[in-house]
Amino acid sequence: MPLTCYPPTKVKNTKKVKSMPKESKTPKEEKSQERIKKNGEVFTPLFLAQQMIDKIPQSFWNDPNKTILEPACGDGIFVELIIRKKIKSGSSLIQAISTTYALDIMNDNILATRLRIINRIHAVLLTSLSKNKISQPSFQSQLLSLSSIVTYNIRKVKDTLSMNFNSLVPWADRDFSFRLSHQEKTKAFLNSLNLPSVDPYILND
Ligand SMILES: C[S@@+](CC[C@H](N)C(=O)[O-])C[C@H]1O[C@@H](n2cnc3c(N)ncnc32)[C@H](O)[C@@H]1O
């Protein structure tokens, strides 16, 4: 949400505002006009993302060491569901956060995803604090250290890397297919990221 100044400033000369040149439109308007097409920025609705997460066998979630990468995270719907599912399946908060990675080419999508996850961490820790499961100092230090893991694990992909992304990752292809034959290419891409112990689970249907 944008910061708002109070009291709000009254706009006296509306004619001037109406005749503003195109370039003066807000960044949000520019995004909706140009970015969606260019980057395929159509985000998955919650119900569909949940259905996809539920297709991954429970045995995957039961292992707290399994790592997972969202290669084009948008506003982070999958990242949040992954972390929730890991915690629900017995992972600790730190295990869930430190085994989940996300990338995107757009900086504001990365910021939105990080914020979403840090909000989630805050909510989980607040519940523990209110139930006296953790102390106030522990609440503060955990929030800080988990937030820094989030900043490390959820990152903007570099332009050079995005060229590799387009050629290697199947869902960057125009047909958006999720096929078994692409798994080797996807693994090669993940290796090129140099992330620690990435063990990808790939949806095939
Ligand atoms: C169709 S959206 C999907 C977002 C999210 N996975 C979801 O399902 O809601 C595609 C995302 O890929 C990002 N993207 C586009 N090209 C990319 C590239 N070359 N490397 C990484 N991310 C890219 C866009 O910014 C956008 O957030």
The ligand as an SDF file (V2000), in Angstrom:
LIG
                    3D

 27 29  0  0  0  0  0  0  0  0999 V2000
    2.6390  -16.3090  -15.5480 C   0  0  0  0  0  0  0  0  0  0  0  0
    3.4670  -15.3710  -14.2530 S   0  0  0  0  0  0  0  0  0  0  0  0
    3.4320  -16.6180  -13.0050 C   0  0  0  0  0  0  0  0  0  0  0  0
    3.6930  -16.0980  -11.6220 C   0  0  0  0  0  0  0  0  0  0  0  0
    3.5210  -17.1540  -10.5340 C   0  0  0  0  0  0  0  0  0  0  0  0
    4.3550  -18.3240  -10.7710 N   0  0  0  0  0  0  0  0  0  0  0  0
    2.0870  -17.5750  -10.4640 C   0  0  0  0  0  0  0  0  0  0  0  0
    1.7930  -18.6780  -10.9510 O   0  0  0  0  0  0  0  0  0  0  0  0
    1.2610  -16.8150   -9.9440 O   0  0  0  0  0  0  0  0  0  0  0  0
    5.0990  -15.3920  -14.9000 C   0  0  0  0  0  0  0  0  0  0  0  0
    6.1550  -14.6960  -14.0290 C   0  0  0  0  0  0  0  0  0  0  0  0
    7.4170  -14.9390  -14.6260 O   0  0  0  0  0  0  0  0  0  0  0  0
    8.2030  -13.7810  -14.5400 C   0  0  0  0  0  0  0  0  0  0  0  0
    9.1710  -13.8960  -15.6350 N   0  0  0  0  0  0  0  0  0  0  0  0
    9.0040  -13.6140  -16.9500 C   0  0  0  0  0  0  0  0  0  0  0  0
   10.1290  -13.8480  -17.6280 N   0  0  0  0  0  0  0  0  0  0  0  0
   11.0270  -14.3250  -16.7440 C   0  0  0  0  0  0  0  0  0  0  0  0
   12.3920  -14.7340  -16.8480 C   0  0  0  0  0  0  0  0  0  0  0  0
   13.0260  -14.7260  -18.0080 N   0  0  0  0  0  0  0  0  0  0  0  0
   13.0200  -15.1270  -15.7300 N   0  0  0  0  0  0  0  0  0  0  0  0
   12.3530  -15.1640  -14.5340 C   0  0  0  0  0  0  0  0  0  0  0  0
   11.0740  -14.7620  -14.3660 N   0  0  0  0  0  0  0  0  0  0  0  0
   10.4250  -14.3560  -15.4620 C   0  0  0  0  0  0  0  0  0  0  0  0
    7.2310  -12.6370  -14.6460 C   0  0  0  0  0  0  0  0  0  0  0  0
    7.7280  -11.4410  -14.0790 O   0  0  0  0  0  0  0  0  0  0  0  0
    6.0150  -13.1930  -13.8990 C   0  0  0  0  0  0  0  0  0  0  0  0
    6.0480  -12.8270  -12.5360 O   0  0  0  0  0  0  0  0  0  0  0  0
  1  2  1  0
  2  3  1  0
  2 10  1  0
  3  4  1  0
  4  5  1  0
  5  6  1  0
  5  7  1  0
  7  8  2  0
  7  9  1  0
 10 11  1  0
 11 12  1  0
 11 26  1  0
 12 13  1  0
 13 14  1  0
 13 24  1  0
 14 15  1  0
 14 23  1  0
 15 16  2  0
 16 17  1  0
 17 18  1  0
 17 23  2  0
 18 19  1  0
 18 20  2  0
 20 21  1  0
 21 22  2  0
 22 23  1  0
 24 25  1  0
 24 26  1  0
 26 27  1  0
M  CHG  2   2   1   9  -1
M  END
$$$$
